[in-house]
Structure formats: C-alpha cells, structure tokens
Amino acid sequence: MPDGSSAVISTTDYARIYEEQQPRLVAYARSLTRNSWAADDLVAEAHFRVWRRLAEGHEIDNVSAYLTTTVRHLAYAAGGAVRETPRDPHADEQAEAGRHGEDPAEQVSSVDLLVRVLAQLPERWVKALWLAEAEGQPLAQIGPQLGTKEGATAVLLHRAREGMRQAFLRTQTGAPDDPACQVHWSRMPAYVRGAATQRQSDRLLGHVDDCADCRARLAALMRANDRLPALVGPALLVFAVGGTAGRFLLTQPMNQTEQQLRLTVQVLRERQEHELVNNRDFGLLHNADHGQRISTRSGPPTPDDLDELLAMRRETTHLFAHPRAIAAFGRECNKRGLYFGGVEVGGHRLPAWRGVPLLPCGKIPVSKSRTSSIIAMRAGEQDQGVVGLFQTGLPDEVEPGLNVRFMGINEQAVASYLVSTYYSAAVLVPDALGVLENVEVSRRD
C-alpha cells in the first residue's frame, strides 16, 4: 500500500504500516517524553487514531507524516503540565526514573499490559471487543458476526468488557507480601469496577483505613481504571496488527457457532461410521449372512482369499479393510510378484483389487490376537445392495438425518444447541454383503 491513502483500509493493510513505522515512532516519542513506557502508549494511541481515520474513509496524503504529527500532539498534550515546571536539563535522568518508580503501574506500558490481557481472554470476547470498541459497530451488526441475538450479544459484550477491565487491574501492582492483605487485594479490582458486594466493600474499606500499603495500591488501581477507557482501542489495534495470532483472529471472518457446529458434526459422523460398522443391531460386521462369511486360508490376506470373497456375489462395488490389513495384503502380493493396482475415487487414487476399490476404514477393529476383517459390499438400492437409512423431514434439519435445535442461553451468555443424528443401514439381499474373517495383520511374536 502506498504512503498516501484515500480508501477504507483493512487491518491487514495497516499491519504493514505499523511494522514499518513503529520503530521510528517509538524512538521519536521517547525523545519527546523521556519515558519509554509513556512513549509506547502514545505511539499506540497515535496508530489507533490514524487507523480509525483511514478505516472511516478519510483521505491522508502522507500517513508517515500524519503519524509523526499525531505523536507530537499527543506528547505535548500529555506533557504540558510537566513542562510548566522548569527543570535542569543536565539533571540525571535516573532521578526522574526513580520518581516514576514510585507508581509500579508507570514502569510498564499500559497498552502493553492490556495487550497481554487480551491475549489471555477467550477468542469470542476479543472478537466482540474488537467489533464494539475498535470498529464501533452497534449490537445489531455485532450479533450476526458472533452468531448471537442482540440481547445475548449485549450480555456477552458486558462480560467481555468487565472481564478485560478487572484482569487489567489485577496486573497493575502485583500481589502484596502480607497474607492478611492478599484477600483484600484480590477484591480491589471488583471494588474499583463497582462489582463488589456491599459486605465486601465495607471489609475492604475498613482494611484500607488501617493499611497504608493497600491504600496506595487502591489509589493506583483507581488511576489505572481512569486511564483504561482510552487504552482499549489502541491495545486492540496493537493486538490485531502487532502479532500473528491477534491479526489472524481479528481479520478473518468467522462465525463461531458455525465453526463449533462443524466440529460437533464431524465428531458425530465419526461415531456414526463406527456404529455402521460395529453396532450389533445394524452394523455391517454383525449383519452379514452366515453363508457370506469366509475365513482366510493361512492367516494373512492373500489374493486367493480376496478372489474367493469377490466370487461370492454377482457384483462388488467396495472393499473395506483396516489400514493394517491393507498393508498385510500388499505384503502378500509382493511375495507373489503381484501389483494390485489402483482406481480413482472422488479425485483420489486408491488401491484396488480386480478393479474394486480397497478403502481404508479404521473403524474395523483389530483384535488383541492381531486379526481383523475385510468387508465386501455391493451398494445401492437399484442393485439390491446395502443402503444407508436416515430420517427425513426433521425439524431444524441442517443435513440429511441431522438436526440442530437451539436450547437457549444461560446466565453466562453461553448458547446451547442439541445436535442429533438419525441413521441405520440395511442389507437388501444376503449376497450384498460379505466378510473375510480372521485376517492376520501381522505375525505373532
């Protein structure tokens, strides 16, 4: 992207500007403030202001110069009160550093602290904060991007804001050494945010009246809380453009409900495949006719065994075997100098025997004695083969035989869904399914 910009800029595009300008701007801000931590915060705020202006479509002829000017104006605004007091230009800068050291919160960039807090928050919270605080979107627009309704979005956003703020306050001064103070210290963030109960507040204030250390800590948290609203936007931008994880999270469109549903469906489909093979009521291994079961001649699966299995039905469309059984069959072919070829199935090259694809199926069990089974099948209703069954006309159906029902949102703003799948299998005629049993996948020791 060129230095000048007149179009709406994406976070990904601004990341390059951030990487190019950040070292120069930080050095410039430090020369103005003589405080590296304050300089980092000023630069972060400058980046946020410039990014927001670009994102809103305003024209900036020279982004680099505009950033420099913004940093200078912010530094003057922040340091104006300090400059009113004359100071010796030759004074040791360490003395000034010592004065800053009186407040632990001033010894680190507040934006940097908040970025670290953001990295620890749930992704869903960070996404909501980005849309609301950085991009300034209303609840009606945030909800669809998070997969929530407007009321649930408001609850989620409130929890995200309060969680972020209290976590930020806990990073300010560190826990006290006195065990008697630690209990009250842990309650200070909630008190500062107005989330403590009346009883907790009374106990805390009673302790603070008698403890100078906790009184100083509470005052530091109050100051940090006052600074926090101005830090959220800059910290979110730094999190988004300053690191790979944040950049991916906040620049990639994602519907979390949809992605979680996709993962849940995958788990259900894996279980479905296992049941279709192993279920005692309708699984393939248990529903093959007794006359369609044969055993291997010598243990390992040989070409003769598979030829006999194929010859037992008028047509076979698929062979299924555990990957270890396929490897054992390959070894037997190699011993005889045979190559069992392959066929194209769904764009993939798969091993085949006599033109019938030999599909790997890890759901076919391997016993402790290292034996397994190979399934031969003719599929399809027209060929009177094996057919899959599923229920149709389900309410809230998203895939054939699978429905997703919304169950509500709890008080923690967590939405619940019930995902159900209905399936079975039927062997239309006995010779549609055969099994080669006692397939030895490896020699016993």
N, C-alpha and C positions, 0 to 999 in steps of 0.2 A: 504494500500500500504506500503511495507517495506521502510526503510530509504534509501536503495540503489535503484537506478532506472537506467535502460538502455533502456526502451521503451518510445515511444511517450506518453506523459502524457496529460490527458484531464483536462479541467478547474475544473471539479467536483472533480477529484482526488487531484488536487493541493489545493483545498479548505481545505482539511483535514490537509495537511502540513502547510498551512497558519495559521489555527486555533491553531495547536499545537505549532508552532514555534514563532508566533507573540509576545506574552508577553515577552519571553526570549530575543528575538532580540531587541525589543524596549528598554528594560532595559539595554542591553549591549550597544546599540547605544547612549543612554543618558549618560552612564558612559564615553564614548569617546568624545562626543560633548559638554556635559554640557548644552545642549539646547534641550528641549523636542520636540519643533516643527521641528527643523532640524533633530532630531533623527527619527521622524515619516517619514519624506521624504526619509532619507537614507534607512530605512528598506523597504519602498515601492519600491524603485529603486532596492534594492537587490533582493526582491521577483520577480520583473519583469525580471531581468537578468537571474535568475536561472530558472524561468518558461520557458522563451524563449529557453534556452539551452536544457531543458528537452523536450519541445514541438518539437524541431528540431531533436530529437532522439539521442542527445549526452548522453554518459554514465556518471553518477555521482554516485560514490560509497557510499558517505555519504552526503546526502542532508543537514542535520543539520549542519555539519561542514563546508560545502561549503557555506551555507548561512552566517554563522558567519564570515568566511574569507572575503566574499564579503562585508559585512557591515563594517568590519575593513578597508579594502582597500578604500572603498568609503569615510569613515570618514577621513582617512589620506589625501586623495586627496582633500577633501573639506576644511580641517582644516590646511593644510600645511602652508599656508601663515600666519595664525594666530599664529602657533607655533614658527615661526621665531622670534616673539617679546617676550622677557622674561616677565613673569608676576609673581606677588607674589602669591604663592599657597595658602596663608592664606587670600587673599583678599576676601571681602564679595561678594558672588556670586550675591547678589542683584544689585550691581553696574553694573555687566555685563548684567544682565537682563534689567536694565534701558537703557543701550546703545542700546540693541536690540529694546527697546520700541520706539526708535526714528522713526523706519520704521514700520507702522502698519502691513504691509504685512509679516513681520518677526515674528509676535506674534501668528501666527497660521500656522499649517502645510499646505504648498501649495498643496500637494497631497490631503489632506482632503478637502480643498476648492474646488478643481477640482472634487472630488468625489461628493460633494454636487451639483455642477453644472450639472454633468452628470445625477444625479437623477431627475433633472428638465427638461431635454431635451426630445424631442419626442423619443419614443422607436425606431422608424425607424432610426433616426440619430445615436443613441447609437449603434445599431446593425452595421451600416455602419462603424462607427469609430472603433469598435472592430475588424471587419474583416480587415480593412485597416491598422490601427495603431498598434494594438496588434499582430494580426496574420500575418500582412504583405502581405495579399493576393492582387493580381492585380485586376484591374477593371473587367477584363473578368471573373474572378471567383466570384467576389462580386455580380455582377448584377443578375445572376440566383438565388442567395440566397435571394435577396431582391425583386425579381420579376420585375426587370427593365432591359432595354437595356444598353449597355455600355455608350452611350452618356448621358442618363438620370442618370446613376449611378455616373458619374463624376460630374454632376451638384449637385446631392444630397449630395455627399461627400464634395464638396466645401461648400455648405450651412451648413452642419453639423459642419465642422471644424471652419468656421468663426463664426457660432452661439455659439459654445462652447468657442472659444477664447475670443470673446467680452463679453460673460456672465461671464467668469472667471475674466476678467479685471475689471468688474463692482463690483466684490466682494472684491477688494483689500483694499481700504482705507475708504470706506463709503462716503456718500454724504456730501458736505460742508454745514455749517450752513448758510452762507451768500446766500440769494436768488439770488444775482447777479452772484454768482459763480456756482450755480446749473445747469444752462443751459449749461455752458461750460463744467462742469464735465460730464454731460450726453453724450457729444460728444467726450470726450477724448478716450474711447475705440476704436471708429471708426477711429479716427485720428492715434492712435498708430498702428492699423492694416492696415492703408493705404486705408480705405474705405470711408473717409470723402471727401466731395466735396472741390474744391479749395476755395470757398467762406467760407465754414465752417472752413477750416484750417486757413485761414487768420484771421478770427474773433477770433479763439481760441488762436492763437499765439499772436495776439495783446493784448488779455486779460492777457495771461500768463506773458508777459513782465512787466505788472504793478502789478501783484498779486503774492506775494511770496508763499502763501499757495497753489494756483493752480499750481505754478511752481514746488513745491515739490511733489504734487500729480501726475503731469505728469511724473516727473522723476521716481516715484515709479512704475507707470504703465509701463514705458519703461523697468525697471529692471524686472518686472514680465513677460512682454512679451518675454524678452530674456530667462527667465527660462522655459517658457511654453513648448517648444518642448520636453524637457527632462522629463516633468511631465506627458505627455499624456498617454504613455504606462503604467507606474506604477499606475496611477489613474484608468485606465480602468481595470487593473488586480485587484486592491483593490475593485473596484465596483463590479467586477464579483464574486470574492471569499469571500469578506467580508460581503456580505449581501444577504438575501434570494431573494429579488426582482431582484437584478442585476444578481445573479447566475442563476435564472430561465430564465431571458431574454436572457443571452448570451450563455447559454449552451444548450438550447432547439432549435432544428432545426425548423424554421418557415418561411413559405412563406407568407408575409404579404398580398400580393394581393390575394392569395388563401383564406386566412382566412377572409378577408373583403368580398370577393365574397360569401363565405359560409354564412356569416351573412346576406348579402343582399338577397340571395336566400331564406333564412329562413323567412325573412320579407315578401317577395313576396308570398311564399307558404301560409303564414298565411292569407294574403289578398285574395289569390285565394280561400282558404277554405271558407272565409266569403262570397265571391261573389257566389260561387257554392251553397250556402245555401240561400242567401238573394237577389241576383240580380233579378230585376223584369222581365228581358228578358229571362233568362235561369236558375235562381235559383230554387232549389227544392221546397221551400215553396210556390213559386208563380206559379209553373208549374204542380202541382198535379191536376188531373182531379176533377171536382166538385163532381162527383159521388164517388170519393175515399177519400172524406173528411168527417169525423165524429167528433162529439163533445163528451166530457166526460159526464157521466150520472149525477154526483153530484159535479163536480169541481176537486177534487184531482184525479190523475190517479189510477184507480183500476185494479185488474186482469181482471175483466169483460171487461173494456174498451180495454185493450191490446188484449184480446182474440177476440173481435169484429174486431179490426184493422187487426189482422193476418188473420182472416177468409175472408177478402175481396179480397185476392189474392191467386193464386194457390200455390205460394211459396214465402216466405220472407227470405232473407239472412241476413239482417241487420236491427236493430232498432237504431235510433239516438235520443238522448234526452239531454237537458241541465242537467248538474250535479245536479242542484236543483230539476229538475223534476224526476230524478232517485231516489234521496233521498225521495221525496214525495211518489213515487211508493213503495219504501221499507217500509215506514211507513204504507201504506195501507195493504201491505202483512203481516206485523207484527200484525196488528189489527185482521186479519183473521187467524193468526197462520200458515201462508204460508211462505215457503222459496223459493226464485226464482232462486236459483242455480247459476251456472257459467259454462263457457266454456273456452277452451284455444284458444287464437287468437294471432298469432305471438309471441308465447312464453310467453304471459301474461294471467293471469287468470282474466276474465271479467264477470260481472253479465250477466245473460241471462234469458229469459222467453220463455218457451216451446222450449228450445234448440236454440233460436235465440239470438245472442249476442246483448246486450244493450250497445251501445257505447256512452260514454260521448262526447258531442260536445258543447263547449262554444260559438260557433258562432250562435246557435239558440237563438234568442232574448227572453228575459223575459220582459213583458210589465210593465208599472207602476202599473197596477192592479194585478201584480204578477201572470200572466198567461203566458204559453209558449205553445210549440207544440212538439209532438213526431212524428218522420218520420219513416215510414216503407218502405223498399226498397228491390227489387229484382235486383241484379246487374249482368251485363254480357250480351254480345251480343247474345250468344248461347241460353240463356234463355229468350230472348226478354225483357231484363230488362233495367236498367238505365246504360248508358255508358258515360264515360268521353271522351271529344274530345280535340285534340290538333293538331297543325300544324306540319307537318313533313318536312324534308329537309331544315330547316332553315340554313342560313349562320352563321358560328361561333357557332353552337349549342353545348352546354355542357351537357344538359339534355333534355329529350323529351319535346318539346314545349317551351324550354328556351334557349335563346342565349345571348352571351356576346360579345359586339363589342368594340374594343379599339378605343377611341375617340381622343387620343393624350396626350401630356404632356405640361403643361403650363410653364410660365417663373419661377414659384416657384418650378419646378421639381415635380409637383403633377400630377400623371397619372389619366385619367378619362376613365370610361367604361360605356357603355349603356347596362343595363340588361333589357331584355324584355321577357315576358312570354305570351303565347297564350293558352287559354283554354275555354272550354264550357262544357255543359252537355246536354244529350238528353234522353228523356223518350220514349222508342221504342213503348210500348203499354200502354194504360191507367192504367191497373192494376199493372204495375210495381212499382208504387209509390203511397203511401197513407199517409195521415196526420191526426193525432189525435189532434184536436184543443181545445182551452180553457182549457188547463191543468193547474190547480191551483197548484202552487209550495209551497204556504204557505197560511194559513188562514189570512184574512184581520182582522186588529185590530178593 
